[in-house]
Amino acid sequence: MHMSNTVVMKFGGTSLSLPERRTVAADRVCERVGEGKRIVVVVSAMGRRGAPYATDTLLDLVRDFPHAGAREIDALAACGEEISAAIFASVLNERGVKAISLRGFQAGIVTDGLHREASILEIRPRRMLSLLDQGTVVVVAGFQGTTLDGDVTTLGRGGSDTTAMSIAAALRAEVVEIYTDVDGVLTADPKVVADARAVPEVTYEESAELAFNGAEVLHPVAAERAQASGLSVKISNLLPGTDSTWIVPDEGRWSPGKEKAPRTTAVTSAAGIAQLRISGARFHSDPDLVARIFAMVAERGVSLDMMNISSDRVAFTLDRMHAQEIAAVLSEFGLEVEITDRCAKVTLVGGGIHGIPGVMSRILRALARRRIGVHQSVDSNMIIGVLVDGACEEEAVRAVHEEFFG
């Protein structure tokens, strides 16, 4: 059950980076207030690196302090959202809308003690509820909370989205509205594909896959929180009169007999990837070798992707910054490792995509027409991904987009 009339509105850093954009964001809030809604606004830090109060700009202040420590870095990183909340609350008050800014701890956001990547343990909403009952718009600094000991923590990538979902769940809000600088979820990055278009709806699972595979959509942790709480989520362009995307439940949506057919939703990509390949007769004589290799990688906290295992060969991808380290450790096993550096993964995402015949062959043909080779592939019920040379990333995205959405 949602609490009638409560709306959580989240504004990203680009939506608040300039005075004229903050004015448009305030217009959106005023519209909802005029409709009689109880409003909680969650804000990110204003702008990106280079902007004076962007998170990365603040962190640059301690770049030369290797002993600063995670606690102090978190205390600094949280300031961007706190500044943003205070400024935006002031903008609303100037418009005649009663508003107050709250830092994470003031909003009752309790986290664990994992600095830089904290998890929200609970929301204690008493103060927010009291302010909402008084007709006040509550502007909360996203991306942060405090431990039970009172230390400030930040939530990692997508933290403001996670803040918005957690608050909405605690308040049983009727909808979460996320405002960005694009028209909701698009079929591709508009900076790469000029004719990318908005997708009317995506499932929670699709949105998580898009985010995992490089798209700037709802962060997977935020998507999981929204799904667990059954929240309605709408992603919109800050500018009025533009398209939007609804994030909808996916339970059973792609099961046999459902009226919703499998579909392709969007194509995305991620760069900075390396492929490691190991082969040899030892895989036959030492059947436990593969398990030991993966255990070694896991012990070093390195995440692997696109894993292909056969009787005499193992190939996988990882962030290229870890490639030499892992290759060196594998050599200690007496294994010869081949590395293909500077790769990119291009991923087609869609509900029940595995149930559509011929998708992989269409991808390969589209890439072949542009003379783009494929090093490796991976597929699941929700994605088909191909590994290509990094220099071909954007051309490969355009090829796949033209094939399925052109």
VEXLOVEX-854699 format. One record per residue (C-alpha): residue number from 0; residue in one letter; x, y, z. Coordinates in Angstrom, 1 decimal, always signed. Layout:
NUM / A / X / Y / Z
...
# end
This chain:
0 / M / +0.0 / +0.0 / +0.0
1 / H / +1.3 / +3.4 / -0.9
2 / M / +0.7 / +6.5 / +1.1
3 / S / -1.7 / +8.7 / -0.9
4 / N / -0.3 / +11.9 / -2.4
5 / T / +3.4 / +11.3 / -1.5
6 / V / +5.8 / +11.8 / -4.4
7 / V / +9.6 / +11.5 / -4.3
8 / M / +11.3 / +13.6 / -7.0
9 / K / +15.0 / +13.0 / -7.7
10 / F / +17.1 / +15.5 / -9.6
11 / G / +20.5 / +14.6 / -11.0
12 / G / +23.5 / +16.9 / -10.9
13 / T / +23.1 / +18.1 / -14.5
14 / S / +19.5 / +19.1 / -13.7
15 / L / +20.8 / +21.4 / -10.9
16 / S / +24.0 / +22.6 / -12.4
17 / L / +22.9 / +26.0 / -13.7
18 / P / +20.5 / +28.6 / -12.3
19 / E / +18.1 / +28.2 / -15.3
20 / R / +18.0 / +24.4 / -14.8
21 / R / +17.3 / +24.8 / -11.1
22 / T / +14.4 / +27.1 / -12.1
23 / V / +13.0 / +24.4 / -14.4
24 / A / +13.4 / +21.8 / -11.6
25 / A / +11.6 / +24.2 / -9.2
26 / D / +8.8 / +24.5 / -11.8
27 / R / +8.4 / +20.7 / -11.7
28 / V / +8.1 / +20.7 / -7.9
29 / C / +5.6 / +23.6 / -8.0
30 / E / +3.5 / +21.6 / -10.4
31 / R / +3.3 / +18.7 / -8.0
32 / V / +2.7 / +21.0 / -5.0
33 / G / -0.2 / +22.6 / -7.0
34 / E / -1.7 / +19.2 / -7.5
35 / G / -1.8 / +18.7 / -3.7
36 / K / +1.1 / +16.2 / -3.5
37 / R / +3.3 / +15.8 / -0.5
38 / I / +6.8 / +16.2 / -1.9
39 / V / +10.2 / +14.8 / -0.9
40 / V / +13.0 / +16.0 / -3.3
41 / V / +16.3 / +14.0 / -3.4
42 / V / +19.2 / +15.9 / -5.0
43 / S / +22.6 / +15.0 / -6.3
44 / A / +25.7 / +17.3 / -6.2
45 / M / +25.5 / +20.1 / -8.8
46 / G / +27.3 / +19.5 / -12.0
47 / R / +30.3 / +17.2 / -12.9
48 / R / +34.0 / +17.5 / -12.4
49 / G / +35.1 / +21.1 / -13.0
50 / A / +31.9 / +22.5 / -11.5
51 / P / +32.9 / +24.0 / -8.1
52 / Y / +30.7 / +21.8 / -5.9
53 / A / +30.6 / +18.6 / -8.0
54 / T / +31.7 / +15.5 / -6.0
55 / D / +34.7 / +14.8 / -8.2
56 / T / +35.8 / +18.5 / -7.9
57 / L / +35.6 / +18.2 / -4.1
58 / L / +37.5 / +14.9 / -4.1
59 / D / +40.3 / +16.5 / -6.1
60 / L / +41.0 / +18.6 / -3.0
61 / V / +42.5 / +15.5 / -1.3
62 / R / +43.9 / +13.8 / -4.4
63 / D / +47.4 / +14.5 / -3.1
64 / F / +46.7 / +13.2 / +0.4
65 / P / +47.2 / +9.4 / +0.2
66 / H / +46.6 / +9.1 / +3.9
67 / A / +43.4 / +11.0 / +4.1
68 / G / +41.4 / +7.8 / +4.8
69 / A / +38.0 / +6.7 / +3.7
70 / R / +36.2 / +8.3 / +6.6
71 / E / +37.5 / +11.8 / +5.8
72 / I / +37.0 / +11.3 / +2.1
73 / D / +33.3 / +10.4 / +2.7
74 / A / +32.9 / +13.4 / +5.0
75 / L / +34.2 / +15.6 / +2.0
76 / A / +32.3 / +13.7 / -0.7
77 / A / +29.0 / +14.2 / +1.1
78 / C / +29.3 / +18.0 / +1.0
79 / G / +28.3 / +18.3 / -2.7
80 / E / +24.8 / +17.0 / -2.1
81 / E / +24.4 / +19.0 / +1.1
82 / I / +25.2 / +22.2 / -0.8
83 / S / +22.8 / +21.2 / -3.5
84 / A / +20.0 / +20.5 / -1.0
85 / A / +20.5 / +23.9 / +0.7
86 / I / +20.5 / +25.8 / -2.6
87 / F / +17.5 / +24.1 / -4.0
88 / A / +15.5 / +24.5 / -0.8
89 / S / +16.3 / +28.2 / -1.0
90 / V / +15.2 / +28.3 / -4.7
91 / L / +11.8 / +26.8 / -3.6
92 / N / +11.4 / +29.2 / -0.7
93 / E / +12.0 / +32.1 / -3.0
94 / R / +9.2 / +30.8 / -5.2
95 / G / +6.9 / +30.9 / -2.2
96 / V / +7.0 / +27.1 / -1.6
97 / K / +7.8 / +26.2 / +2.0
98 / A / +10.9 / +24.0 / +1.9
99 / I / +13.7 / +22.7 / +4.1
100 / S / +16.9 / +20.9 / +3.4
101 / L / +18.0 / +17.8 / +5.3
102 / R / +21.3 / +16.1 / +5.3
103 / G / +21.3 / +12.3 / +5.3
104 / F / +21.4 / +11.9 / +9.1
105 / Q / +18.6 / +14.5 / +9.5
106 / A / +16.4 / +12.5 / +7.2
107 / G / +17.0 / +9.4 / +9.3
108 / I / +19.1 / +7.5 / +6.8
109 / V / +21.1 / +4.8 / +8.7
110 / T / +23.9 / +3.0 / +6.9
111 / D / +26.5 / +0.4 / +7.6
112 / G / +30.1 / +1.4 / +8.1
113 / L / +31.5 / +0.6 / +4.6
114 / H / +32.8 / +3.9 / +3.5
115 / R / +32.5 / +4.9 / -0.1
116 / E / +30.2 / +2.0 / -0.8
117 / A / +27.8 / +2.0 / +2.2
118 / S / +24.4 / +0.3 / +2.2
119 / I / +21.3 / +1.8 / +3.7
120 / L / +20.2 / -0.3 / +6.7
121 / E / +17.0 / +1.6 / +7.5
122 / I / +15.2 / +4.9 / +7.1
123 / R / +13.8 / +6.5 / +10.2
124 / P / +11.2 / +8.8 / +8.6
125 / R / +9.7 / +10.5 / +11.7
126 / R / +11.2 / +14.0 / +10.9
127 / M / +10.3 / +13.8 / +7.2
128 / L / +6.7 / +12.7 / +8.0
129 / S / +6.3 / +15.6 / +10.5
130 / L / +7.5 / +18.1 / +7.9
131 / L / +5.3 / +16.7 / +5.2
132 / D / +2.3 / +16.9 / +7.6
133 / Q / +3.1 / +20.6 / +7.9
134 / G / +2.9 / +21.0 / +4.1
135 / T / +6.7 / +21.5 / +3.8
136 / V / +8.7 / +20.2 / +0.8
137 / V / +11.5 / +18.1 / +2.2
138 / V / +14.8 / +18.4 / +0.2
139 / V / +17.1 / +15.6 / +1.1
140 / A / +20.9 / +15.4 / +0.2
141 / G / +21.2 / +12.1 / -1.7
142 / F / +24.2 / +9.7 / -1.8
143 / Q / +24.7 / +9.7 / +1.9
144 / G / +23.8 / +8.6 / +5.4
145 / T / +25.3 / +8.0 / +8.8
146 / T / +26.3 / +5.0 / +10.8
147 / L / +24.8 / +4.3 / +14.2
148 / D / +28.0 / +5.9 / +15.6
149 / G / +27.3 / +9.1 / +13.7
150 / D / +30.0 / +8.8 / +11.0
151 / V / +29.0 / +10.1 / +7.5
152 / T / +29.1 / +7.5 / +4.7
153 / T / +28.5 / +7.7 / +1.0
154 / L / +26.6 / +5.1 / -1.0
155 / G / +28.8 / +4.7 / -4.1
156 / R / +27.7 / +5.0 / -7.8
157 / G / +24.0 / +5.7 / -8.2
158 / G / +23.7 / +6.6 / -4.6
159 / S / +21.2 / +9.3 / -5.0
160 / D / +18.9 / +7.0 / -6.9
161 / T / +19.2 / +4.5 / -4.1
162 / T / +18.4 / +7.3 / -1.6
163 / A / +15.3 / +8.1 / -3.5
164 / M / +14.1 / +4.5 / -3.7
165 / S / +14.8 / +3.9 / +0.0
166 / I / +12.9 / +7.0 / +1.1
167 / A / +10.0 / +6.2 / -1.2
168 / A / +9.7 / +2.7 / +0.2
169 / A / +9.9 / +4.0 / +3.8
170 / L / +7.2 / +6.6 / +3.1
171 / R / +5.1 / +4.2 / +0.9
172 / A / +5.2 / +6.9 / -1.9
173 / E / +2.9 / +6.5 / -4.8
174 / V / +5.6 / +7.3 / -7.4
175 / V / +9.3 / +8.1 / -7.7
176 / E / +10.1 / +10.6 / -10.5
177 / I / +13.7 / +10.7 / -11.7
178 / Y / +14.7 / +13.7 / -13.8
179 / T / +17.7 / +13.6 / -16.1
180 / D / +19.0 / +15.4 / -19.2
181 / V / +17.6 / +12.8 / -21.6
182 / D / +14.1 / +11.6 / -22.5
183 / G / +13.9 / +8.7 / -20.1
184 / V / +15.6 / +5.4 / -21.2
185 / L / +16.7 / +5.5 / -24.8
186 / T / +17.4 / +2.7 / -27.3
187 / A / +21.0 / +3.9 / -27.3
188 / D / +23.3 / +6.7 / -26.1
189 / P / +22.1 / +9.7 / -28.1
190 / K / +25.7 / +11.0 / -28.2
191 / V / +26.5 / +7.8 / -30.3
192 / V / +23.2 / +7.2 / -32.1
193 / A / +21.6 / +10.4 / -33.3
194 / D / +18.2 / +8.8 / -33.9
195 / A / +18.0 / +7.0 / -30.5
196 / R / +14.4 / +7.2 / -29.2
197 / A / +12.7 / +6.8 / -25.8
198 / V / +11.4 / +3.5 / -24.7
199 / P / +8.0 / +3.8 / -23.1
200 / E / +8.6 / +1.2 / -20.5
201 / V / +11.4 / -1.1 / -19.3
202 / T / +11.3 / -3.7 / -16.6
203 / Y / +13.3 / -3.5 / -13.4
204 / E / +15.5 / -6.4 / -14.6
205 / E / +16.0 / -4.7 / -18.0
206 / S / +17.0 / -1.5 / -16.3
207 / A / +19.5 / -3.3 / -14.1
208 / E / +21.0 / -5.1 / -17.1
209 / L / +21.3 / -1.8 / -19.0
210 / A / +23.1 / -0.2 / -16.0
211 / F / +25.4 / -3.2 / -15.5
212 / N / +26.4 / -3.0 / -19.2
213 / G / +27.2 / +0.6 / -19.4
214 / A / +24.0 / +2.6 / -19.8
215 / E / +23.3 / +5.6 / -17.5
216 / V / +19.9 / +4.3 / -16.3
217 / L / +18.6 / +3.4 / -12.8
218 / H / +21.5 / +1.9 / -10.9
219 / P / +21.0 / -1.8 / -10.2
220 / V / +21.0 / -1.4 / -6.4
221 / A / +18.3 / +1.3 / -6.8
222 / A / +16.3 / -0.9 / -9.2
223 / E / +16.5 / -3.8 / -6.7
224 / R / +15.1 / -1.6 / -4.0
225 / A / +12.3 / -0.3 / -6.2
226 / Q / +11.4 / -3.8 / -7.3
227 / A / +11.4 / -5.2 / -3.7
228 / S / +9.1 / -2.4 / -2.6
229 / G / +6.8 / -2.5 / -5.7
230 / L / +7.5 / +1.2 / -6.4
231 / S / +6.3 / +3.0 / -9.5
232 / V / +9.3 / +4.7 / -11.1
233 / K / +9.2 / +7.3 / -13.9
234 / I / +12.4 / +8.6 / -15.6
235 / S / +11.9 / +11.9 / -17.5
236 / N / +13.8 / +14.7 / -19.1
237 / L / +13.9 / +17.8 / -16.9
238 / L / +12.4 / +19.8 / -19.8
239 / P / +8.7 / +19.7 / -20.1
240 / G / +7.0 / +18.3 / -23.2
241 / T / +9.5 / +15.5 / -23.6
242 / D / +9.2 / +11.7 / -23.5
243 / S / +9.5 / +9.5 / -20.4
244 / T / +10.0 / +5.9 / -19.4
245 / W / +8.2 / +3.9 / -16.8
246 / I / +10.1 / +1.2 / -14.9
247 / V / +7.6 / -1.7 / -14.5
248 / P / +7.5 / -5.0 / -12.7
249 / D / +8.9 / -8.0 / -14.6
250 / E / +7.6 / -11.0 / -12.7
251 / G / +6.4 / -13.5 / -15.3
252 / R / +6.4 / -10.9 / -18.0
253 / W / +8.3 / -13.1 / -20.4
254 / S / +6.9 / -16.5 / -19.4
255 / P / +5.3 / -18.7 / -22.0
256 / G / +1.6 / -17.8 / -22.6
257 / K / +1.9 / -14.2 / -21.5
258 / E / +0.5 / -11.6 / -23.9
259 / K / +3.8 / -9.7 / -23.8
260 / A / +6.1 / -11.0 / -26.5
261 / P / +9.9 / -11.1 / -26.1
262 / R / +11.5 / -7.9 / -27.3
263 / T / +14.6 / -5.9 / -27.8
264 / T / +14.7 / -2.8 / -25.7
265 / A / +18.1 / -1.0 / -26.1
266 / V / +21.7 / -1.4 / -27.1
267 / T / +24.5 / -0.2 / -24.8
268 / S / +28.3 / -0.5 / -24.5
269 / A / +31.1 / -0.3 / -22.0
270 / A / +34.8 / +0.3 / -22.7
271 / G / +38.1 / -0.2 / -20.8
272 / I / +37.8 / -4.0 / -21.0
273 / A / +40.6 / -6.7 / -21.4
274 / Q / +40.1 / -10.3 / -22.5
275 / L / +42.3 / -13.0 / -21.0
276 / R / +42.6 / -16.4 / -22.6
277 / I / +44.2 / -19.6 / -21.2
278 / S / +44.5 / -22.9 / -23.0
279 / G / +46.5 / -26.1 / -22.8
280 / A / +46.4 / -29.8 / -21.9
281 / R / +46.6 / -29.1 / -18.1
282 / F / +42.8 / -28.5 / -18.1
283 / H / +42.4 / -32.2 / -19.0
284 / S / +44.9 / -33.5 / -16.4
285 / D / +43.8 / -31.1 / -13.6
286 / P / +40.0 / -30.9 / -13.5
287 / D / +40.1 / -28.6 / -10.4
288 / L / +42.3 / -26.0 / -12.2
289 / V / +39.5 / -23.8 / -13.4
290 / A / +37.9 / -23.6 / -10.0
291 / R / +41.3 / -22.6 / -8.4
292 / I / +41.8 / -19.9 / -11.0
293 / F / +38.4 / -18.3 / -10.4
294 / A / +38.9 / -18.6 / -6.6
295 / M / +42.3 / -16.8 / -6.9
296 / V / +40.7 / -14.0 / -8.9
297 / A / +37.8 / -13.7 / -6.4
298 / E / +40.3 / -13.5 / -3.5
299 / R / +41.8 / -10.4 / -5.1
300 / G / +38.4 / -8.7 / -5.4
301 / V / +38.4 / -8.6 / -9.2
302 / S / +35.1 / -9.1 / -11.0
303 / L / +34.9 / -11.2 / -14.1
304 / D / +32.5 / -11.0 / -17.0
305 / M / +31.9 / -12.9 / -20.3
306 / M / +33.3 / -16.2 / -19.0
307 / N / +33.6 / -19.0 / -21.5
308 / I / +34.8 / -22.4 / -20.3
309 / S / +35.6 / -25.5 / -22.4
310 / S / +37.5 / -28.7 / -21.9
311 / D / +40.8 / -27.1 / -23.0
312 / R / +40.3 / -23.4 / -22.9
313 / V / +39.1 / -20.6 / -20.5
314 / A / +38.4 / -17.0 / -21.6
315 / F / +37.0 / -14.2 / -19.6
316 / T / +36.9 / -10.4 / -19.5
317 / L / +37.7 / -7.9 / -16.8
318 / D / +38.5 / -4.3 / -16.2
319 / R / +41.7 / -3.6 / -18.1
320 / M / +43.3 / -2.0 / -15.0
321 / H / +43.4 / -5.5 / -13.4
322 / A / +44.6 / -7.4 / -16.5
323 / Q / +48.3 / -7.4 / -15.9
324 / E / +47.9 / -8.2 / -12.2
325 / I / +45.7 / -11.3 / -12.9
326 / A / +47.9 / -12.4 / -15.8
327 / A / +51.0 / -12.3 / -13.5
328 / V / +49.2 / -14.4 / -10.9
329 / L / +48.1 / -16.9 / -13.5
330 / S / +51.6 / -17.3 / -14.7
331 / E / +52.5 / -18.5 / -11.2
332 / F / +50.2 / -21.4 / -12.0
333 / G / +52.5 / -22.2 / -14.9
334 / L / +49.9 / -21.0 / -17.4
335 / E / +50.4 / -19.1 / -20.5
336 / V / +48.0 / -16.2 / -20.8
337 / E / +47.1 / -14.3 / -23.9
338 / I / +45.7 / -10.8 / -23.4
339 / T / +43.6 / -8.7 / -25.8
340 / D / +43.6 / -5.2 / -24.5
341 / R / +41.5 / -2.2 / -25.1
342 / C / +38.2 / -4.0 / -25.9
343 / A / +34.6 / -2.9 / -25.6
344 / K / +31.5 / -4.9 / -24.8
345 / V / +28.4 / -4.1 / -26.9
346 / T / +25.2 / -5.4 / -25.4
347 / L / +21.7 / -5.8 / -26.8
348 / V / +19.2 / -5.9 / -23.9
349 / G / +15.6 / -7.0 / -24.0
350 / G / +13.0 / -9.0 / -22.0
351 / G / +13.1 / -12.7 / -23.1
352 / I / +15.6 / -11.9 / -25.8
353 / H / +16.9 / -15.5 / -25.7
354 / G / +13.4 / -16.6 / -27.0
355 / I / +13.8 / -14.6 / -30.2
356 / P / +15.3 / -16.8 / -33.0
357 / G / +18.2 / -15.5 / -35.0
358 / V / +19.3 / -12.5 / -32.8
359 / M / +22.9 / -13.5 / -32.6
360 / S / +23.2 / -14.1 / -36.3
361 / R / +21.6 / -10.7 / -37.0
362 / I / +24.2 / -9.0 / -34.6
363 / L / +27.1 / -10.8 / -36.3
364 / R / +25.8 / -9.9 / -39.8
365 / A / +25.4 / -6.3 / -38.8
366 / L / +28.9 / -6.1 / -37.5
367 / A / +30.4 / -8.0 / -40.4
368 / R / +28.9 / -5.5 / -42.9
369 / R / +31.1 / -2.9 / -41.2
370 / R / +34.1 / -5.3 / -41.0
371 / I / +33.9 / -5.4 / -37.1
372 / G / +35.2 / -8.7 / -35.7
373 / V / +34.0 / -10.3 / -32.5
374 / H / +36.4 / -11.7 / -29.9
375 / Q / +33.8 / -13.4 / -27.6
376 / S / +30.1 / -13.4 / -26.9
377 / V / +27.8 / -14.0 / -23.9
378 / D / +24.1 / -14.4 / -23.7
379 / S / +21.3 / -14.8 / -21.2
380 / N / +17.5 / -14.6 / -21.2
381 / M / +17.9 / -10.8 / -21.0
382 / I / +21.1 / -9.9 / -22.9
383 / I / +23.3 / -10.8 / -25.8
384 / G / +26.8 / -9.2 / -25.6
385 / V / +29.7 / -9.2 / -28.0
386 / L / +33.3 / -8.2 / -27.3
387 / V / +34.9 / -6.0 / -30.0
388 / D / +38.0 / -3.8 / -30.4
389 / G / +37.6 / -0.7 / -28.4
390 / A / +38.3 / +1.5 / -31.4
391 / C / +35.1 / +0.0 / -33.0
392 / E / +32.8 / +0.6 / -30.0
393 / E / +30.7 / +3.4 / -31.3
394 / E / +30.5 / +2.0 / -34.8
395 / A / +29.4 / -1.4 / -33.4
396 / V / +26.7 / +0.3 / -31.3
397 / R / +25.4 / +2.1 / -34.4
398 / A / +25.5 / -1.1 / -36.4
399 / V / +23.5 / -3.1 / -33.9
400 / H / +21.1 / -0.2 / -33.3
401 / E / +20.4 / +0.1 / -37.0
402 / E / +19.7 / -3.6 / -37.3
403 / F / +17.2 / -3.7 / -34.5
404 / F / +15.8 / -0.2 / -34.1
405 / G / +16.6 / +1.4 / -37.5
# end
